[in-house]
Amino acid sequence: MGPLARAFVRDYVNMWDDRLSRLADALADEDATDDAIDAAISVKVSSAMVGARRLAAVAAVLEEQIRHGTLVRGGDVLAAIAGCGQLTIQELGQAFRPGMQRGYKTERPLGRL
């Protein structure tokens, strides 16, 4: 993996908490539909770009629910995004930060994300 791609993954990991907080805040405010859609799209697109297909798919479901008014606020989708996001960050850390975990020597594909 080249330095530009590695920098993108690093930035994605570093921005995860802010993205999740922004999404949670927008979902908590029933009048912030546009902000919630924007935050869901941010998670969806950036996740797709790092290969986190499952997280991108869950964010797409959330986006559709917001757009169609079928989202149950504070519901299971935000919890799913938070949980999947945490797993994604862990997986990216293992795959792209050799030496972080004892005995880890090489990069590996992101097939499980």
Stockholm file with secondary structure:
# STOCKHOLM 1.0

chainA/1-113         MGPLARAFVRDYVNMWDDRLSRLADALADEDATDDAIDAAISVKVSSAMVGARRLAAVAAVLEEQIRHGTLVRGGDVLAAIAGCGQLTIQELGQAFRPGMQRGYKTERPLGRL
#=GR chainA/1-113 SS CCHHHHHHHHHHHHHHHHHHHHHHHHHHCTTCHHHHHHHHHHHHHHHHHTTCHHHHHHHHHHHHHHHHTCCCTTCHHHHHHHHHHHHHHHHHHHHHCTTSSTTCCSCCCCTTC
#=GC SS_cons         CCHHHHHHHHHHHHHHHHHHHHHHHHHHCTTCHHHHHHHHHHHHHHHHHTTCHHHHHHHHHHHHHHHHTCCCTTCHHHHHHHHHHHHHHHHHHHHHCTTSSTTCCSCCCCTTC
//
